[in-house]
Amino acid sequence: MRHISPLRYPGGKGGLSDFLSEVICLNSLEGCPYFEPYAGGAGAALRLLTDGIVSKIYLNDADFRIYAFWRSVLDEPERFINSIQKVDISIDQWRKQREVLSNCNSNSMFDVGFATFFINRCSRAGIISTSGPIGGYGQKGTWKINARYSVDGLVVRVKVLQRLKESISISNLDAIEFLKKNLPAGPSRKNAFVYLDPPYYGQGNKLYMNFYDDSGHRGMAQYLQRQKTLPWIMTYDDETFIKEIYSFCEQHEFALQYSAQKVRKGTELLIHPNRIRIPAWSENIKFIDAA
Ligand SMILES: C[S@@+](CC[C@H](N)C(=O)[O-])C[C@H]1O[C@@H](n2cnc3c(N)ncnc32)[C@H](O)[C@@H]1O
């Protein structure tokens, strides 16, 4: 099964898993604990875990709704599966679930978690906060609201998570707090691996509830600059400001290739400290020009 995450995530990096796997192996880190402070749909992390490349994944996202999704699916998988199977997929249901997300504080963790999943699967581009239902409110489009809601396939994905539960940790902190709290201290820090995929510099405010202003982006750069042994790698949108704040690192421009024909428009940046070795080429990443 190629996709393991039940979420469709804007800017999702599941397609980067083969590349990350090569990076982990090239740097002799197989079997290491893996940390993802901006996890979102966690497509790459889950692939690395099921392939046995990493031993445990520590996921974090500042968005409470995303956290509630992971918490509920991991803590109550049977109930989650039951809800996937029983819920009717309609515009009325879409409005009801959207309402739950507008009042997170007055709903249970499970209800917020399921609403996040439902809205993610049934809204355009998987955007939770601002996009409408697939096919529009009048359902006149070619694609209808259930176009991305294959019950059987989604149930299988939840069952995979149920099996991996003991190897997945999830938290709801600011990224730097998460790293400070969870990374191993002392010499064993060099045996961990961190993949960072921060909210986009350009579009972050449109895609995610939590995003950074310039000082937020800079804060993470400063934190990483202080790390002298930690193996980490990062992807970002290709912006001059980001290139400047990470000028202490190696940077490459790349385009994610989702299939043989389809290359995503525009380029992204791959950033890593000099001590990390990366393969020049891999199946899922197409380097355009090294910056
Ligand atoms: C580019 S997306 C990550 C996508 C993810 N790599 C995937 O494959 O699905 C960035 C994520 O960072 C989260 N985020 C934004 N600000 C954050 C912060 N200060 N700390 C932790 N997470 C944050 C957003 O909620 C969003 O889910």
The ligand as an ORCA input file, in Angstrom:
! r2SCAN-3c Opt
* xyz 0 1
  C       3.884     22.044      5.377
  S       2.794     21.448      6.620
  C       3.474     19.885      6.984
  C       3.028     18.818      6.026
  C       3.581     17.447      6.357
  N       5.023     17.369      6.132
  C       2.897     16.353      5.543
  O       3.558     15.615      4.795
  O       1.668     16.245      5.642
  C       3.234     22.417      8.023
  C       2.536     22.032      9.328
  O       3.117     22.793     10.389
  C       2.121     23.049     11.366
  N       2.606     24.191     12.181
  C       2.548     25.515     11.901
  N       3.193     26.249     12.846
  C       3.679     25.353     13.742
  C       4.469     25.477     14.935
  N       4.869     26.671     15.401
  N       4.818     24.349     15.585
  C       4.414     23.126     15.133
  N       3.662     22.952     14.023
  C       3.311     24.046     13.325
  C       0.858     23.309     10.561
  O      -0.284     23.051     11.342
  C       1.034     22.309      9.402
  O       0.360     21.109      9.690
*
